[in-house]
Amino acid sequence: MRLIPRETRFFEMWVDLGATIQDASRALVEMLDKMDDLYNRAEKIRDFEHRGDNIIHEVMTKLNQT
């Protein structure tokens, strides 16, 4: 049994996920600070959420294949 996956792309995906979470957090803080254009700001946050979901889906798929 291996503790470290053979697929090194996992580490890149976790970095991408962390960056996406950070971007979404910044967008949320900006939205709460400015309280204008809420629809578009919420849409931007939703896009980050979808991006994160896609990364998690890719991670789970690769884990199941490993």
N, C-alpha and C positions, 0 to 999 in steps of 0.2 A: 504494500500500500504506500502510495506516495503522498506526502504532505504538500508538496509544491507542484502545481499543475505543469504539464509539459507545454501547454499552450501559453506562451508568454504574453499573448494579446490580452489576457485577463487583466494584467496590471495596467495596461493602457486604457482598457475599458473602465476600470475603477477610477483612474485619474480623470477621464472624460466625465464620468458620473459626478465626481466631486466638483469639477469645474462647472457643470450644469447646475448643481445645487447652489453653488456660490453665486452664479449669475442670477438664478431665480430669486435668491435671498436679496440680492442688491436691487433687483427690479421691484420686489415687494416693499422694501424700505423706501425706495424712491416714490412708489405709488402712495404710500402712507404719509410721506413728508409733503408731497405736492398736492395731493387730493384733487387733481385735475385730469381730464382725459381718461377717466377710470376704465371705460370700456376697452380702449386700446391697450392700456397698461395691463389690465386683467388678461387680455388676449395674449400679450407677450409672455406673461407668467404661465399661461396655459400651454404655450408653445414649448417653454422650458420643461414643463411637466411631461409633455408627450415625448420630448427628446430623452428625458430620463427614463421614461417607461420603455422606450425602444432600446436603450442601453441595457437595462435590466433584462429585457426579453432576450437580447443577444447573449448576455452572460449566462442566463439559465439554459438556453439552447446549447451553447458550447459546453457547459458543465455536464449536461445530459449526454453529450456526444463523447465526452472524455472518459 
